[in-house]
Amino acid sequence: MVSERATRTTPFAAMDVLERANRMDDVVHLEVGEPDFDTPAAVTEAAVAALRAGETGYTSSRGKPELRRAIAAYYDRRYGVDVDPERIVVTSGSSPALLLAFSTLIDPGDEVVLTDPYYACYPNFVRQTGGRISTVPLSADEGFRPRVSEFDRVLSPETEALLLNSPANPTGAVLEGSTLEELVDLAGENDATVVADEVYHGLTYEGEDRSVLEFTDDAFVLDGFSKRFAMTGWRLGWMVAPPDYVGHVNRIAQNTLICAPNFVQSGGVAALESGADFLDEVRDTYRERRDYLVSEVEDWGLSMGYTPGGAYYLLIDVSDLPGDAFDAADFFLEEAGVAMTPGPDFGTNAEECLRVSYANSAERLAEASERIQRALASVELSPAD
C-alpha cells in the first residue's frame, strides 16, 4: 500500500508545465528557474581536473574539507561572520539540505511556519517529516515583504521551526537586516528554530543580502551553487547547522545521502574562490531583464503591484483573464507558446497569479512579450471593480 506521506506529496507544477512544453515546438521557457548562463569556465576546468586526477571516490558525508573551508571563508568575506567549517555539511543541492534540516528538527505534529506565497516544494518537505504548516500572509501591495507583527500573531510556543527565504521564490522579495534580526528574536522568544533558505543570495538588486548568521548561530542556513553560478545540474549545496545539531545532521546525511559527488565539490571550491566578477555581470544582466519585464507586464494590461528586489521571478496577477490561473497558464502555453507556472502551487496568496522566470535571454524575453501581446489581443480583459 502506498504511504500517506507519498499520497500527500503534491506535484511540482513548474516541472509539469516544463514536461508539457518540452513536447511542443518553439516554446519560450519562463516556467523554471534555469539560468541561461554557462557555468564559469574555472569551475568546469576544476571539476574536469578533479576527474582526471581520479577524484571519483566517496568523500566525508560532511564534504571535502577544502570545500567546507572555502564556504567558511565565503561567510567571513561576504558577511563578516565566523563560521566553523565543522558546522558545514555539503549536500547534493540545497533541497536535500532542507530535508536534512527538517528531518533533524521536526517530529510528527510539530508546527512549521512559512510565508504565503512560498516556494512550492516547502510544504512537501514539511509533510515528509510529519510536520504541520501554518502560514504568514504576504501581499503584493507591500511588495510581498512580511510584517513582523504578522509573524508575532502566528508564532507560538507550539512552533518548532520558522522558514525564511530571502530573496524569495516566487516573489523576489528581499528581507532587510533589521527585519531578519527582529524575526530571529521573535523565534527565540517562542523557542523556535529559524531555517533560512539563502540560495538566491548574490542576486539582490536593491539593498544588500543579509544572512541570518549575522544575527544568530542557532539557525539552519541553506545555500548552494545552482542559481548564482549557473550550476543547476551539478547538484551542489550546503547547510550551516547550529553547533548542537551538527552530529545529528551528519548521521542522517551518512545514511541518506552518503556524500555529494567528489569532483563536483572541487568545482564548488573554484566557484567560491573565483566567482565575484562573474556574479557582478550576472546580477547586472538580471536587473536589466527584471526592469524590462516589469515594464512589459504593464503594456500587456496585466498587473503586478510591486517590483521584486531579488532572485529572478515575477508574480503576475491574471485575475482579469477568463478562468483561473491554470487556465491562464494553458492559454499562454497553447496560444502564445510561452510557458509560465500557475500561482496556486505557491500558496493561497498566489492563487490568481502566474510565476514568470526571467532567467532567459533578453532576446527570448522580447519574443515572449510579443507573443503574449498578440495572444491577449484576442481576449477581453475584465478589470476588477
C-alpha positions as CSV (number, residue, x, y, z in Angstrom):
1,M,0.0,0.0,0.0
2,V,1.3,3.5,-0.9
3,S,2.1,5.5,2.2
4,E,0.1,8.5,3.3
5,R,3.3,10.5,3.1
6,A,3.6,9.7,-0.6
7,T,-0.1,10.3,-1.4
8,R,0.0,13.7,0.3
9,T,3.0,14.8,-1.7
10,T,1.8,17.2,-4.4
11,P,3.3,17.6,-7.9
12,F,5.6,20.5,-8.7
13,A,3.6,22.5,-11.2
14,A,6.6,24.1,-12.8
15,M,8.0,20.7,-13.7
16,D,4.6,19.6,-15.0
17,V,4.5,22.7,-17.3
18,L,8.1,22.1,-18.4
19,E,7.2,18.5,-19.4
20,R,4.3,19.7,-21.4
21,A,6.3,22.5,-23.0
22,N,9.1,20.1,-23.9
23,R,6.6,18.1,-26.0
24,M,5.8,21.2,-28.1
25,D,7.8,23.1,-30.7
26,D,9.3,26.5,-30.2
27,V,8.2,27.4,-26.7
28,V,9.8,30.2,-24.7
29,H,10.5,28.8,-21.3
30,L,9.6,31.2,-18.4
31,E,8.3,28.5,-16.1
32,V,11.5,27.2,-14.4
33,G,14.4,28.9,-12.6
34,E,17.0,27.7,-15.1
35,P,19.8,30.2,-15.6
36,D,20.7,30.7,-19.2
37,F,24.4,31.5,-18.4
38,D,27.1,29.0,-18.9
39,T,28.9,27.7,-15.7
40,P,32.1,29.7,-15.2
41,A,35.0,28.2,-17.1
42,A,37.1,28.0,-14.0
43,V,34.5,25.8,-12.3
44,T,34.3,23.4,-15.2
45,E,38.0,23.2,-15.5
46,A,38.4,22.4,-11.8
47,A,35.9,19.6,-12.0
48,V,37.5,18.1,-15.1
49,A,40.9,18.3,-13.5
50,A,39.5,16.5,-10.4
51,L,38.1,13.8,-12.6
52,R,41.4,13.3,-14.4
53,A,43.1,13.2,-11.0
54,G,40.8,10.3,-10.1
55,E,38.7,12.2,-7.5
56,T,35.8,9.8,-8.0
57,G,35.5,8.1,-4.7
58,Y,33.5,8.8,-1.6
59,T,34.2,11.9,0.5
60,S,33.2,12.6,4.1
61,S,29.5,12.9,4.4
62,R,30.1,16.5,5.6
63,G,32.0,17.2,2.4
64,K,35.6,17.8,1.4
65,P,37.5,19.8,4.0
66,E,38.7,22.2,1.3
67,L,35.2,23.0,0.2
68,R,33.9,23.5,3.8
69,R,36.9,25.8,4.4
70,A,36.0,27.7,1.2
71,I,32.4,28.1,2.3
72,A,33.5,29.3,5.7
73,A,35.8,31.8,4.1
74,Y,32.9,33.0,1.9
75,Y,30.8,33.8,5.0
76,D,33.7,35.7,6.5
77,R,34.3,37.6,3.3
78,R,30.7,38.3,2.4
79,Y,29.0,38.9,5.8
80,G,31.8,39.3,8.3
81,V,30.6,36.1,10.0
82,D,32.9,33.5,11.6
83,V,31.6,30.0,10.7
84,D,33.4,26.9,11.9
85,P,33.9,24.6,8.9
86,E,32.8,21.8,11.2
87,R,29.3,23.2,11.2
88,I,29.1,22.9,7.4
89,V,27.5,19.9,5.7
90,V,27.8,19.7,1.9
91,T,24.8,18.3,0.1
92,S,23.7,17.4,-3.4
93,G,21.8,20.7,-3.9
94,S,20.0,22.9,-1.3
95,S,16.8,20.8,-1.4
96,P,18.4,17.8,0.3
97,A,19.8,20.3,2.8
98,L,16.3,21.5,3.6
99,L,15.1,17.9,4.0
100,L,18.0,17.2,6.4
101,A,17.2,20.3,8.5
102,F,13.5,19.2,8.8
103,S,14.5,15.6,9.5
104,T,16.7,16.8,12.3
105,L,14.2,19.3,13.8
106,I,10.6,18.1,13.2
107,D,8.6,15.3,14.8
108,P,5.1,14.3,13.7
109,G,2.7,17.1,14.6
110,D,5.3,19.8,15.1
111,E,4.4,23.2,13.6
112,V,6.5,24.8,10.8
113,V,5.7,28.5,9.9
114,L,6.0,29.6,6.3
115,T,5.2,32.8,4.5
116,D,2.4,32.6,1.8
117,P,3.4,32.8,-1.0
118,Y,6.1,30.2,-0.5
119,Y,8.4,28.1,-2.7
120,A,6.1,25.3,-3.9
121,C,8.2,22.5,-2.5
122,Y,8.4,23.8,1.1
123,P,5.1,22.2,2.2
124,N,6.1,18.9,0.8
125,F,9.3,18.9,2.8
126,V,7.3,19.6,5.9
127,R,4.9,16.7,5.1
128,Q,7.8,14.3,4.6
129,T,8.8,14.8,8.2
130,G,5.2,14.7,9.5
131,G,5.1,18.4,10.4
132,R,2.1,20.7,10.1
133,I,2.1,24.0,8.4
134,S,1.0,27.5,9.5
135,T,1.4,30.5,7.2
136,V,2.0,34.2,7.4
137,P,0.2,36.0,4.6
138,L,2.0,38.4,2.3
139,S,0.6,40.8,-0.3
140,A,1.7,42.5,-3.5
141,D,0.6,45.8,-2.1
142,E,3.5,45.6,0.4
143,G,5.9,44.1,-2.1
144,F,5.4,40.7,-0.5
145,R,7.6,41.8,2.3
146,P,6.4,40.5,5.7
147,R,5.4,42.4,8.7
148,V,7.0,41.2,11.9
149,S,3.6,41.8,13.6
150,E,2.1,39.1,11.3
151,F,4.7,36.6,12.4
152,D,4.1,37.6,16.0
153,R,0.4,36.7,15.5
154,V,1.2,33.3,14.1
155,L,4.2,32.1,16.1
156,S,3.6,30.4,19.4
157,P,5.3,28.1,21.9
158,E,3.9,25.3,19.6
159,T,6.1,26.5,16.7
160,E,9.2,24.3,16.2
161,A,10.6,26.0,13.1
162,L,10.3,29.3,11.2
163,L,11.3,29.0,7.5
164,L,12.5,32.2,5.9
165,N,13.5,32.7,2.2
166,S,15.2,35.9,1.0
167,P,15.5,36.8,-1.8
168,A,12.3,34.8,-2.1
169,N,10.9,32.4,-4.7
170,P,8.3,33.1,-6.2
171,T,8.1,36.8,-5.2
172,G,11.7,38.1,-5.4
173,A,11.1,39.9,-2.1
174,V,14.2,40.8,0.0
175,L,14.2,41.0,3.8
176,E,16.1,43.9,5.3
177,G,18.6,43.1,8.0
178,S,16.5,44.8,10.7
179,T,13.6,42.6,9.8
180,L,15.7,39.5,9.9
181,E,17.0,40.5,13.3
182,E,13.5,41.0,14.7
183,L,12.4,37.7,13.3
184,V,15.3,35.9,14.9
185,D,14.5,37.5,18.2
186,L,10.8,36.6,17.8
187,A,11.7,32.9,17.0
188,G,13.9,32.9,20.1
189,E,11.1,34.2,22.3
190,N,8.9,31.2,21.1
191,D,11.7,28.7,21.4
192,A,11.5,28.1,17.6
193,T,14.5,27.5,15.3
194,V,15.0,29.6,12.2
195,V,15.6,27.7,8.9
196,A,16.9,30.2,6.3
197,D,16.9,29.4,2.6
198,E,19.5,31.8,1.2
199,V,20.1,30.1,-2.2
200,Y,19.3,33.3,-4.1
201,H,21.9,35.4,-2.3
202,G,24.1,37.2,-4.7
203,L,21.0,38.1,-6.8
204,T,19.8,41.2,-5.0
205,Y,19.2,44.3,-7.0
206,E,18.4,46.9,-4.3
207,G,19.9,46.9,-0.9
208,E,22.1,44.0,0.1
209,D,21.9,40.4,1.1
210,R,21.9,39.9,4.8
211,S,22.4,36.4,6.2
212,V,20.6,35.1,9.3
213,L,24.0,34.0,10.6
214,E,24.8,37.7,11.2
215,F,22.2,37.6,14.0
216,T,22.4,34.1,15.4
217,D,24.4,30.8,15.4
218,D,21.3,28.9,16.3
219,A,19.8,28.6,12.8
220,F,19.9,26.3,9.9
221,V,21.1,28.1,6.8
222,L,20.9,26.6,3.4
223,D,22.6,27.7,0.3
224,G,24.0,26.4,-3.0
225,F,25.7,26.9,-6.3
226,S,22.8,26.4,-8.7
227,K,21.4,29.9,-9.1
228,R,24.2,32.4,-9.0
229,F,26.9,30.2,-10.6
230,A,24.5,28.6,-13.2
231,M,25.2,25.1,-11.8
232,T,21.7,23.7,-11.6
233,G,22.7,20.3,-13.0
234,W,25.8,20.0,-10.8
235,R,23.6,19.4,-7.7
236,L,25.8,21.0,-5.1
237,G,24.7,22.9,-2.0
238,W,25.4,23.1,1.7
239,M,24.0,23.6,5.1
240,V,25.3,25.5,8.1
241,A,23.9,23.8,11.2
242,P,23.6,25.1,14.8
243,P,26.5,23.7,16.8
244,D,24.3,21.3,18.8
245,Y,22.7,19.8,15.7
246,V,25.8,19.1,13.6
247,G,26.3,15.5,14.7
248,H,22.6,14.7,14.3
249,V,22.5,16.2,10.8
250,N,25.7,14.3,9.8
251,R,24.3,10.9,10.9
252,I,21.2,11.4,8.8
253,A,23.4,12.5,5.9
254,Q,25.6,9.4,6.2
255,N,22.5,7.2,5.9
256,T,20.5,9.0,3.3
257,L,22.9,11.0,1.1
258,I,26.3,9.3,1.7
259,C,28.1,12.4,0.1
260,A,27.9,14.9,-2.7
261,P,29.9,13.9,-5.8
262,N,33.6,14.2,-5.2
263,F,34.7,16.0,-8.4
264,V,31.7,18.3,-8.3
265,Q,32.9,19.6,-4.9
266,S,36.2,20.6,-6.5
267,G,34.2,22.7,-8.9
268,G,32.4,24.3,-5.9
269,V,35.8,25.4,-4.4
270,A,36.7,27.1,-7.7
271,A,33.3,28.8,-7.9
272,L,33.7,30.4,-4.4
273,E,37.3,31.4,-5.0
274,S,36.9,33.0,-8.4
275,G,33.2,33.9,-8.9
276,A,33.0,37.6,-7.9
277,D,33.4,39.2,-11.3
278,F,31.1,36.6,-12.9
279,L,28.4,37.3,-10.3
280,D,28.6,41.0,-10.8
281,E,27.9,40.6,-14.5
282,V,25.1,38.1,-13.9
283,R,23.4,40.4,-11.4
284,D,23.5,43.4,-13.7
285,T,22.1,41.3,-16.5
286,Y,19.2,40.0,-14.4
287,R,18.4,43.5,-13.2
288,E,18.1,44.7,-16.8
289,R,15.8,41.8,-17.6
290,R,13.7,42.4,-14.5
291,D,13.2,46.1,-15.4
292,Y,12.3,45.2,-19.0
293,L,9.8,42.6,-18.0
294,V,8.1,44.7,-15.3
295,S,7.6,47.4,-17.9
296,E,6.2,44.8,-20.4
297,V,3.7,43.5,-18.0
298,E,2.1,46.9,-17.8
299,D,2.0,47.0,-21.6
300,W,0.1,43.7,-21.6
301,G,-2.6,45.3,-19.5
302,L,-1.9,42.9,-16.6
303,S,-0.9,43.8,-13.0
304,M,1.9,43.2,-10.6
305,G,1.6,45.9,-8.0
306,Y,5.3,45.6,-6.9
307,T,8.8,45.3,-8.2
308,P,10.9,42.3,-7.0
309,G,14.1,43.2,-5.2
310,G,16.0,39.9,-6.0
311,A,16.0,36.4,-7.4
312,Y,14.6,36.2,-11.0
313,Y,10.9,35.8,-10.7
314,L,7.8,37.9,-11.0
315,L,4.3,37.1,-9.8
316,I,1.8,38.5,-12.3
317,D,-1.9,38.9,-11.4
318,V,-4.0,37.2,-14.1
319,S,-7.4,37.6,-12.3
320,D,-8.6,39.8,-15.2
321,L,-8.3,36.9,-17.6
322,P,-11.1,34.3,-18.1
323,G,-10.9,31.3,-15.9
324,D,-8.3,30.7,-13.2
325,A,-4.5,30.7,-13.1
326,F,-4.3,27.2,-14.6
327,D,-6.5,28.3,-17.4
328,A,-4.3,31.3,-18.0
329,A,-1.1,29.2,-18.0
330,D,-2.8,26.8,-20.5
331,F,-3.8,29.8,-22.7
332,F,-0.3,31.3,-22.8
333,L,1.3,27.9,-23.5
334,E,-1.2,26.8,-26.2
335,E,-1.9,30.1,-27.9
336,A,1.4,32.0,-27.4
337,G,3.9,29.3,-27.0
338,V,5.1,30.8,-23.7
339,A,5.4,28.6,-20.6
340,M,4.7,30.0,-17.2
341,T,3.8,28.4,-13.8
342,P,0.3,28.6,-12.2
343,G,0.4,30.5,-8.9
344,P,-1.7,28.2,-6.8
345,D,1.4,26.0,-6.4
346,F,2.9,28.8,-4.3
347,G,0.1,29.3,-1.8
348,T,-3.3,30.9,-1.3
349,N,-1.9,34.4,-1.8
350,A,-0.6,33.5,-5.3
351,E,-3.7,31.7,-6.5
352,E,-4.6,34.4,-9.0
353,C,-1.1,34.8,-10.3
354,L,1.4,33.3,-12.7
355,R,5.1,33.0,-11.8
356,V,7.3,34.2,-14.5
357,S,11.1,33.5,-14.6
358,Y,13.4,36.0,-16.3
359,A,16.3,33.5,-16.2
360,N,16.2,33.6,-20.0
361,S,18.0,35.8,-22.6
362,A,16.8,39.3,-23.4
363,E,16.0,38.1,-27.0
364,R,13.8,35.3,-25.7
365,L,12.1,37.6,-23.2
366,A,11.3,40.1,-26.1
367,E,9.9,37.2,-28.1
368,A,7.8,36.0,-25.2
369,S,6.4,39.5,-24.8
370,E,5.5,39.9,-28.4
371,R,3.7,36.5,-28.4
372,I,1.8,37.4,-25.2
373,Q,0.6,40.7,-26.6
374,R,-0.6,39.0,-29.8
375,A,-2.4,36.3,-27.8
376,L,-4.0,38.9,-25.4
377,A,-5.3,40.9,-28.4
378,S,-7.9,38.2,-28.8
379,V,-9.0,38.2,-25.2
380,E,-11.3,40.6,-23.4
381,L,-9.9,41.6,-20.1
382,S,-12.3,42.1,-17.1
383,P,-10.7,44.6,-14.8
384,A,-11.7,44.2,-11.1
385,D,-14.0,46.9,-9.7
